[in-house]
Amino acid sequence: MNGSKSGRGRRVILWRHGQTAWNLERRFQGTTDIDLTDAGLTQARRSARLLASLKPAAIIASDLRRAALTAGELASVTGLDVSYDAGLRETYAGAWQGLTHEEIIERYGEQYAAWKRGEPVRRGGGELETEVADRAAPVVLRHAEKLPDNGTLVVVSHGGTIRTTIGRLLGLEAHHWEGLGGLSNCCWSVLGEGARGWRLTEHNAGTLPEPVLGDDV
């Protein structure tokens, strides 16, 4: 699942959507279609101005409103169209969706603990993390393949989906994906194309990526 040997220097920016009311309530959203808060729209506008300066060649996004609205802010300042794909939606988590963090632990404590240990768990009867990567990573790769040399793709998605996609593109075993940590609202991670495939060059960033200067390039 690594980048091809052609088209060196491509870059993929995986951008999490802005704040929602359920984020503030620590409520598991999953595939529930929740709007951005006013603060979330403000976050998206600020981040869009930063990301626009990187001159992206393409924007793709989850079709859930919180991601689509975030992507729309970048589209408005770049003039690019957004390609929407349901494959970039957040993890479907069945009965967990709509519950707060505390309610999940109270009602599904054993399942939650197993997930945190890195075991394959269908949270709430939903998708495995590997299944999320199975649907999301090919979408990202398909669009990355279309980039010109040194081109940048912005992927607007969700915290869980971004983490599983990064893990898959880096070739990490699923057990280790949790080690990547989460993304804050409207922050992003950057994958750069290297000699042996994709490399993680920024994670949970909210400022412009800078070149790595030094021996480890």
N, C-alpha and C positions, 0 to 999 in steps of 0.2 A: 504493500500500500504506500510505497514511497513515490516521490516525484520522479518523472521520467528523466532521462539524461539530456533530453532536448530542452530548449527554453530556459537556460540557466538564469538564476537570479530572480526568479519569481517569488512573490511574497503573498501570504495569506493572513489577513487580519480578522480574527474572530471576535466580534463585538457583542457584548451582552446588552440586552434591551434596558431601557430606563426603568425607574422605580414604579411599582404598582402599589395599590392599597394592600394587596395580599402580601407583598414583600414586607411592608411595614408591620403587618400583623403576624409575620412568620407563619403564613398559611401556605401549605403546599399547593402550587398552582397546577403543575403538570400541563395537560393539554387544555385546561379550562381557559377560555378566552377572556382575559382581563385587560382592561384599558390602563394606560399610563396615568399617573397622577400629574398634576400641574408641575410638581417638582421633577417628575420623570421626563416630561417634555422639555423642561429647561435643561436637564442633564443632556438629553439627546441633541439639543441645539448647540450647546457648548462643545460637546465631543465631535459633532459633525463638522464644525468649523476647523477643529484640529485635524481630523482625518482627511478633510477635503484638501488640505495643504500637501498631503502625500500623493495627490493626483491618482486616485484609484482608477483602474481601467474598467471595473465592473463591480456591481453590488448584487448580492443574492441575500434572501431573507426567508425566515419562517413566515408562514402566512397567518400566524396568530397575531392579533392586533398589537400587542405590546411590542413585538419585533417589527411588524410592518410599519407602525408609526415611527419607531426609532429610525428605521431605514429611510423613511420618507424625508426625514430631516437632512440626511446626507444627500439624498437625491436632489433636494431642492437647491442645495448650494453647489452641486457638481454638474447638474444637468443630465446625469446618467439615469437610465431607466433601472428599475428594480425587478429582478426575476424572483418570483415567490415559489417556494417549494415546501410542501408539507413534510418532506423528509427531514427538514431542519427544525421541526417542532420539538418542544420539550418532552422529556420522558413521560409516557402515559403511566400513571400510578394508581389507577383504579380507585379503591376505597380510601386511599390516602388523600386524594385530591379534595381540597376544601378544608382539611383539618389543619390545626395549628401544630407546631413542633411538639408542644406539650401533649396534645391529644393523641398524636401518633405514638409517642413513647408510652402513654398510658394504655392505649388500646392494642398496640402492635409492638410491644416492647421487645419480644424475642426476635421478631422479624427485623426490627430496627437494629438491634444489636448485631445480628448476623450480617446485615448489610454493612454496618460500620467495621466489621471484622474483615470485609472484603469478599464475603461469600456471594455467589450468584443468587440474587433474591429478586423475586417478582413483587416489588413493593406494592401492597394493596391489590395484588393480583394483576399487576400491569406488566410493563416491559422489563426485560433484563437490560442492564447497561450495554452488554455486548450487542443486543438487538438494536439499541439506539445507534450505536456506532455503525452497525451494518447498514442502516438506512441513511445516516447523515454523512459519513465519511465519503461514500461514492459521489454524493452530490457536490461536495467541496472539490474533490479531485477532478470531476468532470468539468467544472467551471475553471479550475486552475489550469487545466490542460489547454484551455482556449486563450490564456493570457499571452501577450507578447513577451519577449525577453525583457526581464526586469520589471514586468508588470505587477500590479497590486490588485488583489481581489479582497473585497470587504464582505464578510459573512456575518449577517445579523441574526443572532439566535439566542439561546437560553443557556443558563449556567451549567446544568447537567449535560446538555447535549454538546456544548462546547468542550467540556472536560473530556467526555468520552471520545469525541472526534480527535482532539489533540492526542490523547493516549493511543488511538488507533494509528494516526498518521506518523507518530514517532516510533511505532512498533513496540510499544510497551505492553506487557501482559496486563490483562484486565485487573488483576489483583492490585496492581500498582497505580491505577488511575487516580485513586483517591489522594495519592501523594501530591498530585498537581495542585490541590487546593482549589477553592472556589473563586469566582469573579464577582466583584462588586458591580452594582448597577451602572451600566454605561461605561464600564471599563473593558479592556480588550487584551487579547494575547496575540502574539505575532509569530508566525512560522515562516522561516526563510528557507529557500532551497539551497542545499549544500551539495557537496560532491557525493555524499552517500544517502541523499534523500532529504527529508524535512528536518529542520532543527528548530527548537523553541528558543526564540531570541528575546521575547518579552512576555511576561505573564502578569495578568491583573494590573495592567498599566492604565494610567489616565493622562499621560503626557506623551508627547511625540517620541516615537522610536528614534534612537540615535545609533549610528554605526558603532560596531564593536571595534575598538582600536586596541591592538595588543597582539600577543603571541597566539592566542587561541581563536584564530579566525578560520 
